[in-house]
């Protein structure tokens, strides 16, 4: 039943957006430009609400490729970023993981804020699936998830003509 609720919420939001634009057009045609602008502005804040891009790392850091991709995607789609470090580390390693994750995420946060992208950071001591579920409870509907594959693959280094290990970047649509 949860999927039907998500569909209903999506279409309800679309209907509200269309109604708001029709109202703005009517007021603009009547010469009430200030009111039309305020209706469109209120609609912009409504449509921004709940548009989240979840970026999950199973490490204390986010790779430069992951950060660049997430920032470009969030900027293009006008989404907010929720960066989440998630790993089921042993209890004695939790303080080290937490402080390292906070420190390494500062650059990601700064890059997002420089681009005008809302940014939230979280740390979860569980696997990525559980972390994604908890993130959904925390911020609401998440539209996309970006993560790295768990198994190494091989990419060809064109400059040196040799193989090197690299992690695969995965993007999931939650629509």
C-alpha positions as CSV (number, residue, x, y, z in Angstrom):
1,X,0.0,0.0,0.0
2,X,3.0,2.3,0.5
3,X,3.6,2.5,-3.2
4,X,0.1,3.8,-3.8
5,X,0.6,6.4,-1.2
6,X,3.8,7.6,-3.0
7,X,2.0,7.7,-6.3
8,X,-0.9,9.6,-4.8
9,X,1.5,12.1,-3.2
10,X,3.4,12.6,-6.5
11,X,0.3,13.2,-8.6
12,X,-1.2,15.4,-5.8
13,X,1.9,17.6,-6.0
14,X,1.6,17.8,-9.8
15,X,-2.1,18.8,-9.6
16,X,-1.2,21.5,-7.0
17,X,1.6,22.8,-9.2
18,X,-0.7,23.0,-12.2
19,X,-3.4,24.8,-10.2
20,X,-0.9,27.3,-8.9
21,X,0.4,28.1,-12.4
22,X,-3.2,28.5,-13.6
23,X,-3.8,30.9,-10.8
24,X,-0.6,32.9,-11.5
25,X,-1.5,33.1,-15.2
26,X,-5.0,34.4,-14.4
27,X,-3.7,37.1,-12.1
28,X,-0.9,38.1,-14.6
29,X,-3.5,38.5,-17.3
30,X,-5.6,40.7,-15.0
31,X,-2.5,42.9,-14.4
32,X,-1.9,41.7,-10.8
33,X,1.8,40.9,-11.5
34,X,3.0,41.0,-7.9
35,X,0.4,38.5,-6.8
36,X,1.2,36.3,-9.8
37,X,4.9,36.4,-8.8
38,X,4.1,35.5,-5.2
39,X,2.0,32.5,-6.3
40,X,4.9,31.2,-8.5
41,X,7.4,31.8,-5.7
42,X,5.3,29.9,-3.2
43,X,5.0,27.1,-5.8
44,X,8.8,27.0,-6.2
45,X,9.2,26.4,-2.5
46,X,6.5,23.7,-2.6
47,X,8.1,21.8,-5.5
48,X,11.6,22.0,-3.8
49,X,10.2,20.3,-0.7
50,X,11.2,16.7,-0.5
51,X,13.4,16.5,-3.5
52,X,16.4,14.6,-2.1
53,X,19.4,13.0,-3.7
54,X,20.9,10.5,-1.2
55,X,24.6,9.9,-1.6
56,X,25.8,6.9,0.4
57,X,29.4,5.9,1.1
58,X,30.3,2.7,3.0
59,X,33.5,4.5,4.1
60,X,34.5,7.7,5.9
61,X,35.0,9.5,2.6
62,X,33.2,10.3,-0.6
63,X,35.2,9.8,-3.7
64,X,35.8,12.9,-5.9
65,X,33.9,11.2,-8.8
66,X,31.0,10.6,-6.5
67,X,30.9,14.2,-5.2
68,X,31.3,15.7,-8.7
69,X,28.5,13.5,-10.1
70,X,26.2,14.2,-7.1
71,X,26.8,18.0,-7.2
72,X,26.2,18.1,-11.0
73,X,23.0,16.1,-10.8
74,X,21.7,18.0,-7.8
75,X,22.4,21.3,-9.4
76,X,20.8,20.3,-12.7
77,X,17.7,18.9,-11.1
78,X,17.5,21.5,-8.2
79,X,17.7,18.8,-5.6
80,X,19.0,18.7,-2.1
81,X,21.9,16.4,-1.1
82,X,21.8,14.1,1.8
83,X,25.3,12.7,2.2
84,X,25.4,9.6,4.3
85,X,28.3,7.6,5.6
86,X,27.0,4.2,6.5
87,X,29.1,1.2,7.8
88,X,28.5,-1.5,10.4
89,X,31.8,-0.8,12.1
90,X,32.6,-2.5,15.5
91,X,31.6,-0.5,18.6
92,X,35.2,0.4,19.4
93,X,35.7,2.0,15.9
94,X,32.5,4.1,16.0
95,X,34.2,7.3,17.4
96,X,37.0,7.1,14.8
97,X,34.5,6.5,12.0
98,X,32.3,9.3,13.1
99,X,35.1,11.9,13.5
100,X,36.7,10.9,10.2
101,X,33.3,11.0,8.3
102,X,32.6,14.5,9.7
103,X,36.0,15.8,8.8
104,X,36.1,14.3,5.3
105,X,32.5,15.5,4.5
106,X,33.4,19.2,5.1
107,X,34.8,19.6,1.5
108,X,31.6,18.0,0.0
109,X,29.4,20.4,2.1
110,X,31.4,23.4,1.1
111,X,31.3,22.5,-2.6
112,X,27.5,22.1,-2.3
113,X,26.9,25.3,-0.5
114,X,29.1,27.2,-3.0
115,X,26.7,26.0,-5.7
116,X,23.6,26.9,-3.7
117,X,22.7,23.3,-3.1
118,X,21.1,22.5,0.3
119,X,23.2,19.8,2.1
120,X,22.6,17.5,5.0
121,X,25.1,15.0,6.4
122,X,24.4,11.9,8.4
123,X,26.3,8.9,9.8
124,X,24.7,5.5,10.3
125,X,26.4,2.4,11.8
126,X,24.5,-0.1,9.6
127,X,24.6,-1.4,6.1
128,X,23.6,0.8,3.1
129,X,20.1,-0.7,2.7
130,X,19.2,0.0,6.3
131,X,20.8,3.5,6.0
132,X,18.7,4.3,3.0
133,X,15.6,3.3,4.8
134,X,16.4,5.4,7.8
135,X,17.3,8.4,5.6
136,X,13.8,8.1,4.0
137,X,12.2,8.3,7.4
138,X,14.4,11.3,8.3
139,X,14.0,13.5,5.3
140,X,10.9,12.0,3.5
141,X,10.8,10.7,0.0
142,X,14.2,10.3,-1.7
143,X,14.1,10.5,-5.5
144,X,17.6,9.2,-6.3
145,X,20.4,7.3,-4.6
146,X,24.0,7.4,-5.6
147,X,26.4,4.8,-4.2
148,X,29.5,2.9,-5.2
149,X,29.5,-0.8,-6.1
150,X,30.9,-3.0,-3.4
151,X,33.1,-5.1,-5.7
152,X,36.2,-3.6,-7.5
153,X,36.2,-3.6,-11.2
154,X,39.0,-2.7,-13.6
155,X,39.4,0.4,-15.6
156,X,42.0,0.9,-18.2
157,X,44.5,3.7,-17.5
158,X,45.0,5.1,-21.0
159,X,48.2,7.0,-20.0
160,X,50.0,4.0,-18.6
161,X,48.2,1.2,-20.6
162,X,47.7,-0.8,-17.4
163,X,44.8,-1.9,-15.3
164,X,44.0,-0.3,-12.0
165,X,41.2,-1.0,-9.5
166,X,38.3,1.4,-9.4
167,X,34.8,1.4,-7.8
168,X,31.8,1.5,-9.9
169,X,29.4,4.5,-9.4
170,X,25.7,3.4,-9.2
171,X,22.6,5.6,-9.5
172,X,19.2,4.4,-8.6
173,X,15.9,6.1,-9.3
174,X,13.4,5.7,-6.4
175,X,10.4,6.9,-8.5
